[in-house]
Each structure stands twice: as C-alpha cells, then as structure tokens.
C-alpha cells in the first residue's frame, strides 16, 4: 500500500468509526446529563449512579479505548497499515453494536434542556474536542497524515471514555457563571418579596409537604389572594422564578414548600423567603442515607422554625414524637395539631371521630376552646386527614372560622400520585401513591388498601430509597405488613426489593402470589393478566430514573 493510499484508507476508517462513536457518545452524554439533573446536580450522588447503575455502559466506552490504541500500536510501518485499519473497523463495529443495543429506560422525568444543561453539554463537547484535537496533532507530527488519523481515533475514544469525568469537570467550570446568575436571580426575588405585603407560610417535613402546601392554599383562598409554589418546587432557583414571575402586589399570602437534601439548605431557603408561619409536618427516615442520622434530619427541618421572627408562628404535628419534642423547645407562638384518638389534651386543633370510605374521609374538627365542626374531604388515608388538619390550623390562625374551613375543605382535591383514587379499566380501583414513599406513608397506604372494599387487593412497589442502615429492616416490615393485607404483591427491581420478599416469606405469604419484575412497564404488563373486576391495586412509590435497575 502506497503512502498516499495508506493515509486515505486510515482517514476513511478513522472518520467512519469516529462518526459512529460520536453518535453513541452523544446518547451516552445525554443519559449522563439526565442522571446528573435528576440528582439535583449533586456530584457525589451522580458518581454513585455511574458506579452503581451506569457501570455497564461506561465499561463499553472504557474498553473501546483499547481498539484504537491497538490500531495505533499496529501501525508501526506501511506493511501493517491493513492491520491498523482492521482495528479501526473493529472499533467502529463495537460502537455500532452499542448504539443498536443501548435503550435508555423510558424516563419518568425527561431531560430538561435548561440553560444550565446546555452549558454543561457544550463544555463537555469542548473538552472531548480538545483531547481529540490534541492527540490528532501529536499523531500528525509523529507520522504525518496517517498518524493524524490514528491520533484522531484514539483521542476521540479517550475523550468519550472520560465523559463522566468531563461532565463533573464541566460543573466546576460552569460554577462561577452559574453562581453569579443565581445570585442575581435570588437577589431580585428577595427584593420583590420584601417590597410586597404578603406574609410567607413555609412548609417542610420528611413527608406531607406538597399535600399540606396545596391544602393550605385551598383553604386560605376562601378569603385571601394566595400564591403557592407549583408542584414540588422547593429549591432556591425554583422558588425565585415563581416569585419573579407570579408574585403580585395584591397577594396576601405566599405558600412555599421547603425541601432539603442536607443541613443548611432549608436555612438558605428561609433567607430567601423569610417565612412568618412555619409548618413542620413530620420527621422520619426519608433521605436518611444523605443526612446520616434522624437527629440531623430533625435539625435540618427545624431550620425553618429557627428562621421565624420573634412574633412568628410555629405549627407542629403533635402525633410525631420528634415534632412534639421540637415544639416543646420552641419559644414564641406554637400551634399543635393531632389526629390521635383519644384526642391529646395539649393540642390546639384535633380531628376526632374520623371515618373512612372508598372515596374519602369525614371527621370533626375540635379546637382548644371545644368548638366542633364536621368536615368531609375527598381524600384517602389518615395521613391526608393529618395534612388537612395542618392546613386548618394555619387557616384558623389566619382568621378563618371552623365553618369557613369546613366549607373550603370540600374544594380540596386529591393530589396526583398521593393516595389518589382512580377508576381503572374493567372495574378496577387504582390507588395511586406513586409519587414518593417512606415507612410511615407506606404503612398508611397499606391501611387504606386494607379498608377499601374489593374482591382482591394487589400491591405494586419498587420499595423505598435513601433509608441508609434502616433499608433492610424497614423493607422487611413493609413485606410483613403487605402479607397481612394483600392477595398478590408485585415487586419492581429484584435487588432493591429483596428485603420485602424476605418479609413476605417470614410472614408465610404464598410464593406463587409474588411477582418480581425489573421495570414498572413489566409490572403493568403483568397486571393486565392478574387484575379482574372489583380488584383494588395500590401503586406504592415510583422511583426516580436514577434508581431504575434496567438503567
């Protein structure tokens, strides 16, 4: 093979293989960026996902480096050019095979191409281009055009193998610009809120935040103009954007959900919104893996109460022992609510005579002065009654009478994916509790399933996440409780749900009535063959894409 034809052949081989790998690399970058976004751009948890769920696909990119490296090594002279070309073709075939086989699981929350995501993707592409160009130039200097082709292929392979590292590096490179932009947004939102006469109601807790926020907004809307953060917006930027876009001079109240993945985050949110009323719904092991201990979770949630002004109002769930303890150490005005039977004597608002039906609940509101008011809501479960009671406590402080609260409560609708009853096909009742799950919520959902009349009771669950050292014990307890209530149990994700299966077996639940699948899509397919008229199926939790065992 002549020198010219050698160079042309190697450039064609390198170009064709590189095109295949560029397409494959873009798909993998989009997947990596999606998972980083799902983890709230927390680098630590992104690395955990790569090592746990993404390692198979990343291994392909790491191993693929050796094929162009081998081709480069074989190209020791003109007589080995064909061997080098074979190596390049093999590299392209591996890329094509991966592209054909790779199927990202259907995303529950698709990748959002926000300005931040676009910036990170652009920086990663620039880093890959720099590595590719650098090695191509080195190859060209060593052996002319043919060496440049070999350097191009090896440089691109190396760059794609380093995509996770480059994405982490991009977050660091983008941080200064992002920090300036975010500071400007937060400052503008803070300025607009402080110029308003609206009082801010902050709501936090290990669970029940979103439902309580919705219920508070519904009750207060009976008399006041209310702005609430939509869906589960509970981050500084999300809240800031809502304030800048939607806050009007005539708003009386702003109801804000405050979430946290670590100590100090709720405090930072409170410095943005300066709440006057703070509601603490519960303290539990949700995100225990991230916080490290229940005590640190309690301290993080209490940052809301600590941020209240001297004349502020702290509202606590008196049925939660940790909330009761925090309420006892809180100075200033404290309001306690409870659904406990018999009623606690130290609470300001209680729900008594609670009754449940297939479509809702009824109870009697009783305040500290002994006043009573019947209330009916189209909500399932005692946890939802507790959330309504929290909202009622806030509304009563804000001036609504018990009668007004009861009237407004009739307008409360089930929150999607939170114990939401849905009429399914063929006379099947679906209880959709798929948004999130925790030990208390799962137990409450199973209690609802137990009380709802039906021919057969079915549970579909992937289990719970971020329970840390309590993962095994809490899931075994869930399995034991499910064995008492359910006729059939469908477990999604064999590795994560193994402790639930152990709990079912410990309770002597028949193995033929347990179905184990890998994805929710498979579970849905199996349900089509299992369900019949009059059956009730509970969907308990639907994990983020980062926990998909088919990833």
Secondary structure, DSSP 8 states (H G I E B T S, - for coil): --HHHHHHHHHHHHHHHHHHHHHHHHHHHHHHHHHHHHTTT-HHHHHHHHHHTSHHHHHHHHHHHHHHHHHHHH-SSGGGHHHHHHHHHHHHHHHHHHHHH------SS-----HHHHHHHHHHHHHHHHHHHHHHHHHHHHHHHHHHHHHHHHHHHHHHHTHHHHHHHHHHHHHHHHHHHHHHHHHHHHHHHHTS--EEEEEE-SS-HHHHHHHHHHHHTTTS-EEE--TT--SHHHHHHHHHHH--TT--EEEEE---SSTTHHHHHHHHH--SEEEE----STTHHHHSSHHHHHHHHHHHHHTS-TT-EEEEETTSHHHHHHHHT--SEEEEEE--SS--TT-SEEEEEEEE-SS-EEEEEEETT--EEEEEES--SHHHHHHHHHHHHHHHHTT--HHHHHHHHTT----TTSSEEEE-GGG-EEEEE-S---HHHHHHHHHHHHHS--S-EEEEE------GGGHHHHHHHHHHHHHHH-SEEEEE-TTTTHHHHHHHHHTT--GGGEEEESSHHHHHHHHHHH--TT-EEEEE----GGG-TT-
